[in-house]
Amino acid sequence: MSKLLTVLALGLFACGGAYAADKPMSQQDKMKACNKAAADKKGDERKTFMSECLKKGSEPGAMASAKPMSQQDKMKACNKEAADKKGDERKKFMSDCLKK
């Protein structure tokens, strides 16, 4: 009888561990992972990345599969940052920004 109870208790414990592995990431865990991934980004590019990253990170393993920012998204972010620049200064800034 005591062996049966021991086996039953171990089985319930194992099921609880499997359930915990399937739970979505907490908001705090998502924020930590996204902050780590966005370490090299600044300004609007970082804001855009963080927003997308936090949306995608709602399921386990989603952070690992998060793809980098598309060229179109980069262009939008760089355009926002370059709003106050004109001429050659803007061209150089856009070139550098899009290479990141």
Contacts in CASP RR format, 6 or more apart in sequence:
PFRMAT RR
TARGET T0000
AUTHOR 0000-0000-0000
METHOD contacts of the structure
MODEL  1
MSKLLTVLALGLFACGGAYAADKPMSQQDKMKACNKAAADKKGDERKTFM
SECLKKGSEPGAMASAKPMSQQDKMKACNKEAADKKGDERKKFMSDCLKK
21 60 0 8 1.000
22 60 0 8 1.000
23 60 0 8 1.000
24 58 0 8 1.000
24 59 0 8 1.000
24 60 0 8 1.000
25 33 0 8 1.000
25 57 0 8 1.000
25 58 0 8 1.000
25 59 0 8 1.000
25 60 0 8 1.000
25 62 0 8 1.000
25 63 0 8 1.000
27 54 0 8 1.000
30 53 0 8 1.000
30 54 0 8 1.000
30 57 0 8 1.000
30 58 0 8 1.000
30 63 0 8 1.000
31 54 0 8 1.000
33 53 0 8 1.000
33 57 0 8 1.000
33 63 0 8 1.000
34 49 0 8 1.000
34 50 0 8 1.000
34 53 0 8 1.000
34 54 0 8 1.000
34 57 0 8 1.000
34 63 0 8 1.000
35 50 0 8 1.000
37 49 0 8 1.000
37 53 0 8 1.000
37 63 0 8 1.000
37 66 0 8 1.000
38 46 0 8 1.000
38 49 0 8 1.000
38 50 0 8 1.000
38 53 0 8 1.000
40 100 0 8 1.000
41 49 0 8 1.000
41 100 0 8 1.000
43 81 0 8 1.000
44 77 0 8 1.000
44 80 0 8 1.000
44 81 0 8 1.000
45 69 0 8 1.000
45 74 0 8 1.000
45 77 0 8 1.000
45 78 0 8 1.000
45 81 0 8 1.000
45 97 0 8 1.000
45 100 0 8 1.000
48 69 0 8 1.000
48 73 0 8 1.000
48 76 0 8 1.000
48 77 0 8 1.000
49 69 0 8 1.000
52 66 0 8 1.000
52 69 0 8 1.000
52 73 0 8 1.000
53 63 0 8 1.000
53 66 0 8 1.000
56 62 0 8 1.000
56 63 0 8 1.000
56 66 0 8 1.000
57 63 0 8 1.000
57 66 0 8 1.000
69 77 0 8 1.000
71 98 0 8 1.000
74 97 0 8 1.000
74 98 0 8 1.000
74 100 0 8 1.000
75 98 0 8 1.000
77 97 0 8 1.000
78 93 0 8 1.000
78 94 0 8 1.000
78 97 0 8 1.000
78 98 0 8 1.000
79 94 0 8 1.000
81 93 0 8 1.000
81 97 0 8 1.000
82 90 0 8 1.000
82 93 0 8 1.000
82 94 0 8 1.000
82 97 0 8 1.000
85 93 0 8 1.000
END
